[in-house]
Each structure stands twice: as C-alpha cells, then as structure tokens.
Amino acid sequence: MGSLCRLVAVSASLFAVATAQIRVRLSPSTVNELAEPDFHTWNIENESQNASTTIDSLDLTLSSSADSDLEGNSYKYQYTRPVAHLGERVVNQGITTSRDNPGPITLTIQGLEAGEHTLLTWHNAWDSLDSTATVSVSVDGEDKTSAATSYVTFTVDSADQAVEIVYTPTSADGLVYLNGFEIDTPALKDQISFPSPPHREEHLELGDGKSITATWRAPSSGDSVTYNVYMGNASDTLEVVNEGLSETQVTLSVIKVTSLEDSEEPGTLRYALAVATGPRIVVFDVGGVITIDSRLTVSDRYVTVAGQTAPGKGIAIQGHPLGLSGASDVIFRHVRVRPGSSSNETVDGMGMAGSNYCILDRCSMVSCYTSQTAVHGD
C-alpha cells in the first residue's frame, strides 16, 4: 500500500463552476460532531425555532414555523464511519421539525453578490420510514421544484437582499429533512461521482508497479463531456495533469529514480527524498547500489519508497545511513541499507527520529556500527 494524499480534482466542462462555492452541513446539537473537511458545519440547537450563523460573509438563518421547532438526529451506522468517502457525514444527519407539529423550514441567505445563483439541498431521512413527504421548494414566494434532492436557480438584485427559501412538506409524515446545502455548485446531474481512488484515501496500490490510474463516473446529464484534471496539496495550488479528456480516467505520474548517482538532480534518489516536496510515491527504473556521500533523511509527510519496483536484484544504499527525522506517514519497502566503513564514521542503519506512523517494510540493515535501526516516535 502506498501513501498518497494529493488532492486530485476533476472538472467537467459541461458546466461553469462559480467562483465562490459554499458547502454547509446542518449538525444538530444532540449529535456528536465528527470532522467533515469539505463542508462548513452549522450547529443547530435542538428544539429551537430559529438559528443564525455567518459563513464566508453570508448571513444564514434557519427557522421553523411559529408552532413548531427545529430538531435533528443522525443515522449512526453511516454517520460514524471511520473514513467518509462519499459525504456520509453530510447526508446521514440533519435537521427536521417537531413530529408533533410538522411543517415547513425556511432558509434565509443574505450577502450574495448580485446575479444568478444556485442552491443544492440534501433531503435524506435518517430514520427507518415507510414513506417520506414530498418536498416543495420556493424562493421568495416563487415555486421552484419538488424532489428528494432539490436544486434551484434564483437571481439576487443586490448583496443586501435576503433570499428566502421555503421547504414545505406534503403527505406522509409531514416532515421535511435538511442535511445540508451547497451554494453555487453544479447540479448533481452535472457532477462526476464515485472517484477511484476514493475521496480521502491516503493509502493506494500502484497499479502496474509504476503508476496510479484515477477513474470517475461521468455526469448523467449528457455524453458530450470533456474533463480537466488537476493535482496538488490544496485547492488553491492545483497543477494541470491533463485537459480536454473524453475518457473517465487518467494516469497519475510518480517520481522515478533513473540514476544510481548521488546528487540533487532530478532522477536521483536524493532528489526524490530530500529535494522534492509534498506527498509522493518513489519508484525505480534502475536497480543496483547507490553510494551516498552523506546521510539521506526524509523529513516530509506521505512519502512511499517502493523499492520493489527496482529491476534485477533491487536497490541497495551504502556509505551513509538512510532514515527519517520528524517525518509522518512514510513507508520504505524492499530497501537494503549497508552503510559500511567508507565514511570513517560510527553510524547506524535506518532511524525514525521524532517520526510518527512510519513503516519500514521488508528492509534490511547490515554493517551498521552503532545500531541497525533506532526508533523515536509513534
């Protein structure tokens, strides 16, 4: 298993993405709050008639009718999953109204720029129900849609305008369920889905030993879609991987060691471990012995050294130690370390000084004059 925590973003050119997208999940006070990095969390006090908050300069208010109140809960089995790949912590909790006095819920948004905006809202029940109410959505009194997941478009005249969205249930239990909402994001039919590797998956297998293939499901709205793929450590530092793709997959590159020399030039092991930055998988196009002129230390996060990809008899490091210092989530696999006496120093083999959650897997250390390996950390 390799460790790769780079953010891979795929956009479909079928739609235009607004510049300021805001995603909010509604979290009732009775439910233990679990992290959901992709959404702002709005905590709603149980049995209150209204709640207000400010998110990214937008003033938001959620309110029930005068004879009801806001209540919430969660579907614990899905909500508490250790890793939420598909938004389980959004759609498996939320806010509804009192069962004794069910009725509409009103969301008021103020602070949007003048122009056209969209609102995608999630309506998923967390209880076992025979049927659920039909939800009608109106914006400033104008009926817009009736659906389990609603998507409406509306126009704002000025930033001072308070846009009022009313969710009205009819039939069944008379309850409307709100899990969260997204402002100025594409409709579900225009979004890709089910990415692989899964969202937030930090430990990946190399497909053919030298690369990783990312795939996704196409939007359901049409066939004439092209994709732009970006990679980076944060959404504001993305680099282009490929543009104008018609297929729903792309091969993601890894860092290759192509030389047995010890320098900081691209293609060397020292470059891959000590010069390159960010999460990365290091593979080998060469096999043999790399003689390093000084200690080679990894002090980064999410780095995997896949020694098993080296041809022939694999890869060996000699001359000085190879190790970690202040690193986290680093994996070394199938690497032989043989410091020897050429440095005329008393050295160990591989160490993990101050490092956490790191693995030395199928590595061997021989000809070390203090210790084969030293570990300080978790």
C-alpha positions in Angstrom: 0.0 0.0 0.0 1.4 3.3 -1.0 0.6 6.6 0.8 -0.6 9.4 -1.5 -2.5 12.4 0.0 -2.5 14.6 -3.0 -5.8 16.3 -3.9 -6.9 15.3 -7.4 -9.7 17.5 -8.8 -11.7 16.7 -11.9 -13.9 19.3 -13.5 -16.4 18.6 -16.3 -16.5 21.3 -18.9 -20.2 20.7 -19.4 -20.9 23.3 -16.7 -19.4 26.5 -15.5 -18.3 26.5 -11.8 -19.0 29.6 -9.9 -16.1 31.3 -8.2 -17.4 31.2 -4.7 -18.9 27.8 -3.8 -20.1 27.3 -0.2 -20.9 23.9 1.2 -22.7 23.7 4.6 -23.9 20.7 6.6 -26.5 21.0 9.3 -25.4 19.4 12.6 -28.0 19.1 15.5 -26.6 19.7 19.0 -27.7 16.2 20.1 -25.3 14.6 17.6 -21.5 14.2 18.3 -19.8 16.4 15.8 -17.4 14.5 13.5 -15.0 16.2 11.1 -16.1 16.8 7.5 -13.4 18.9 5.9 -15.3 19.5 2.6 -18.2 21.3 4.4 -18.7 24.1 6.9 -20.5 22.8 9.9 -23.5 24.7 11.2 -24.5 23.6 14.7 -28.2 23.9 15.3 -29.6 23.9 18.9 -32.2 21.2 19.3 -35.8 22.3 19.9 -35.1 25.9 18.9 -37.3 27.8 16.5 -34.5 29.5 14.6 -30.7 29.5 14.3 -28.4 32.0 12.7 -24.7 32.0 11.6 -22.3 33.8 9.3 -20.2 31.8 6.8 -17.8 33.4 4.3 -19.6 36.8 4.7 -23.1 35.2 4.2 -25.6 35.6 6.9 -27.7 32.5 7.2 -30.9 31.8 9.2 -32.8 28.6 9.5 -36.3 28.7 11.1 -39.4 26.6 11.7 -43.0 27.8 11.7 -44.2 29.6 14.9 -46.0 26.4 16.2 -43.1 24.1 15.6 -39.3 23.8 16.3 -36.1 22.5 14.8 -35.0 19.1 15.8 -32.3 16.7 14.5 -30.7 13.3 14.7 -28.4 11.0 12.7 -28.2 7.5 11.2 -25.3 6.4 13.5 -24.1 3.4 11.4 -23.2 5.5 8.4 -22.5 8.8 10.1 -19.7 7.4 12.3 -17.8 5.6 9.5 -14.1 6.0 10.2 -13.4 7.4 6.7 -16.3 9.2 4.9 -15.5 8.9 1.2 -18.9 9.9 -0.3 -20.3 12.5 2.1 -21.7 10.1 4.6 -21.3 12.7 7.4 -23.5 15.1 5.5 -26.5 13.1 4.3 -26.8 10.9 7.4 -27.6 13.6 9.9 -29.6 16.8 9.7 -32.5 18.9 10.8 -36.3 18.5 10.6 -39.2 19.8 12.6 -41.2 18.6 15.6 -43.1 15.4 14.8 -46.0 16.7 16.9 -46.2 19.9 14.8 -44.5 19.2 11.5 -44.3 22.0 8.9 -42.0 24.0 6.6 -38.4 25.0 7.2 -37.2 28.4 5.9 -33.6 29.1 5.0 -32.7 32.8 4.6 -29.5 33.8 2.8 -28.2 37.4 2.8 -24.9 38.7 1.4 -24.9 37.0 -2.0 -23.5 39.1 -4.9 -25.9 40.4 -7.5 -26.6 37.9 -10.2 -27.7 34.4 -10.7 -27.1 31.8 -8.0 -27.9 28.1 -7.4 -28.8 26.1 -4.3 -28.4 22.4 -4.0 -30.1 20.9 -0.9 -29.9 17.4 0.5 -33.1 15.8 1.9 -32.3 12.4 3.4 -34.1 10.9 6.3 -32.1 9.2 9.0 -34.9 7.0 10.5 -36.4 3.9 9.0 -39.6 5.1 7.3 -42.2 3.5 5.1 -42.6 6.7 3.2 -41.4 10.3 3.3 -43.1 13.6 2.5 -42.8 15.3 -0.9 -40.8 18.5 -0.5 -41.8 21.6 -2.4 -39.2 24.4 -2.6 -40.0 28.1 -3.2 -37.6 31.0 -3.5 -39.0 34.4 -2.4 -42.5 33.0 -2.8 -41.9 31.5 -6.3 -42.4 27.7 -6.5 -39.3 26.1 -7.9 -39.1 22.3 -7.6 -40.4 19.2 -5.8 -37.8 16.5 -5.2 -35.9 14.4 -2.8 -32.7 16.4 -3.6 -33.6 19.9 -4.6 -31.7 22.2 -7.0 -32.9 25.7 -7.6 -31.7 28.7 -9.5 -32.5 32.3 -8.5 -31.4 35.8 -9.1 -30.2 38.3 -6.5 -30.5 42.0 -7.2 -28.0 43.2 -4.5 -25.9 42.0 -1.6 -28.5 43.5 0.8 -31.2 41.2 -0.5 -32.3 38.5 1.9 -33.2 35.4 -0.2 -35.9 33.3 1.5 -36.1 29.6 0.6 -39.0 27.7 2.0 -39.1 23.9 2.1 -42.7 22.7 2.5 -43.5 19.0 3.1 -46.8 17.4 2.0 -48.3 14.0 2.7 -46.6 11.0 4.6 -45.2 12.1 8.0 -45.3 15.8 7.0 -41.6 16.3 7.9 -39.0 17.9 5.7 -35.4 16.8 6.2 -32.5 19.1 5.6 -29.0 17.6 5.8 -27.1 20.4 4.3 -26.8 22.7 1.2 -24.4 23.9 -1.4 -24.5 27.4 -2.8 -23.3 28.0 -6.4 -22.2 24.4 -7.1 -23.3 22.4 -10.1 -26.4 20.3 -10.2 -25.9 16.6 -9.3 -26.6 15.6 -12.9 -23.6 17.8 -13.9 -21.2 16.4 -11.4 -18.8 13.4 -11.7 -19.2 10.8 -9.0 -17.6 7.7 -7.4 -14.0 8.6 -7.9 -11.3 5.9 -7.6 -9.1 6.1 -5.6 -11.9 7.0 -3.2 -12.0 10.5 -1.8 -9.6 10.9 1.2 -8.0 7.6 0.5 -4.4 8.1 1.6 -3.1 4.6 1.1 -3.0 3.4 -2.6 -1.7 0.5 -4.5 0.5 1.1 -7.5 -1.5 -0.2 -10.5 1.3 -1.6 -12.7 4.1 -1.0 -10.2 4.9 2.4 -11.7 1.7 4.5 -11.8 -1.7 5.1 -10.4 -4.9 5.3 -12.6 -7.6 7.6 -11.4 -11.2 7.0 -12.6 -14.6 8.5 -12.1 -18.2 8.1 -13.2 -19.4 10.5 -15.8 -22.2 13.1 -15.2 -25.6 11.8 -16.0 -26.7 14.9 -18.0 -25.1 14.1 -21.3 -22.4 12.3 -23.4 -20.5 15.3 -24.8 -18.4 16.0 -21.8 -14.7 16.7 -21.5 -12.6 16.7 -18.3 -9.8 18.8 -16.9 -7.7 17.0 -14.2 -5.6 18.9 -11.6 -3.3 17.7 -8.8 -1.9 19.5 -5.8 -1.8 19.6 -2.0 -4.6 22.2 -1.7 -7.4 23.5 -3.8 -5.6 26.8 -4.4 -2.3 25.3 -5.6 -3.5 22.8 -8.2 -1.4 22.0 -11.2 -2.8 20.7 -14.5 -2.5 17.0 -15.1 -4.5 16.8 -18.3 -7.1 18.9 -20.0 -9.8 18.1 -22.6 -10.1 14.4 -21.7 -13.0 12.5 -23.1 -12.3 9.3 -21.2 -13.2 9.0 -17.5 -9.7 8.0 -16.4 -6.2 9.4 -16.2 -2.8 8.0 -15.2 -1.1 9.9 -12.4 2.6 10.2 -12.5 5.0 9.2 -9.7 8.6 10.3 -9.1 11.1 7.9 -10.8 14.6 7.2 -9.8 16.5 6.7 -13.1 20.1 7.1 -11.9 22.4 5.5 -9.3 24.3 8.7 -8.8 24.1 10.7 -5.5 23.2 14.3 -6.3 20.2 16.6 -6.0 19.5 16.4 -9.7 16.1 15.0 -10.9 16.2 11.3 -11.4 18.3 10.6 -8.3 17.1 9.1 -5.0 18.4 12.2 -3.1 16.3 14.4 -5.3 13.2 12.2 -4.7 13.6 12.2 -1.0 15.3 15.4 0.1 14.5 17.9 -2.7 11.1 17.1 -4.0 8.3 18.1 -1.7 4.7 17.1 -1.0 3.1 13.7 -0.9 4.7 11.4 -3.4 5.5 7.8 -4.4 9.0 7.0 -5.4 9.6 4.2 -7.9 12.8 2.8 -9.5 13.6 2.4 -13.2 17.2 1.3 -12.2 18.5 -1.4 -9.8 21.8 -1.7 -8.1 23.8 0.1 -5.5 23.5 3.8 -4.7 26.6 5.1 -2.8 25.5 8.2 -0.9 28.1 10.8 0.2 26.2 11.9 3.3 23.2 10.9 5.4 20.0 10.8 3.4 17.0 11.9 5.5 13.3 12.2 4.8 11.5 14.9 6.9 8.2 15.1 4.9 4.7 13.6 5.1 3.1 10.9 3.0 6.1 9.6 1.2 6.4 6.0 -0.1 9.6 4.5 -1.4 8.6 1.4 -3.4 11.9 -0.5 -3.6 10.1 -3.5 -5.0 9.8 -1.6 -8.3 13.6 -1.7 -8.9 14.6 -4.2 -11.6 17.1 -7.0 -11.2 18.2 -7.6 -7.6 16.6 -4.5 -6.3 18.1 -1.4 -4.7 20.8 -1.1 -2.0 22.1 2.1 -0.2 25.7 2.2 1.0 28.1 4.7 2.5 25.8 6.5 5.0 22.5 6.0 6.8 19.1 6.3 5.3 16.4 7.4 7.6 13.6 9.7 8.9 13.6 12.8 11.0 10.4 14.5 12.0 8.6 12.6 9.3 5.0 11.3 9.3 3.2 8.6 7.3 6.3 7.5 5.4 6.8 3.9 4.1 10.0 2.3 3.0 9.7 -1.0 1.2 12.2 -3.5 0.0 15.3 -1.4 0.5 18.7 -2.7 1.7 20.9 -0.4 3.7 24.7 -1.1 4.0 26.5 1.9 5.5 29.8 0.1 5.8 33.0 1.8 6.9 33.7 4.0 3.9 32.5 7.1 5.7 35.0 6.6 8.6 32.2 7.4 11.0 30.2 5.5 13.6 26.8 5.3 12.1 23.5 3.4 12.4 21.5 1.9 9.5 18.0 3.3 9.4 16.3 5.6 12.0 13.0 7.2 12.7 13.9 10.1 15.0 10.8 12.1 16.0 8.7 10.4 13.4 5.1 9.2 13.6 3.1 6.5 11.8 6.0 5.3 9.6 6.8 1.8 8.3 10.0 0.0 7.3 8.6 -3.0 5.4 10.9 -5.8 4.2 14.0 -3.6 4.6 17.4 -5.0 5.8 20.2 -3.2 7.6 23.7 -4.7 7.8 27.2 -3.3 8.5 26.0 -0.7 11.0 28.4 0.3 13.7 26.0 1.6 16.4 22.7 0.0 15.8 20.8 -1.4 12.8 17.8 0.8 13.5 16.7 3.4 16.0 13.1 4.5 16.5 11.8 7.5 18.4 8.2 8.4 17.9 4.9 6.6 17.2 
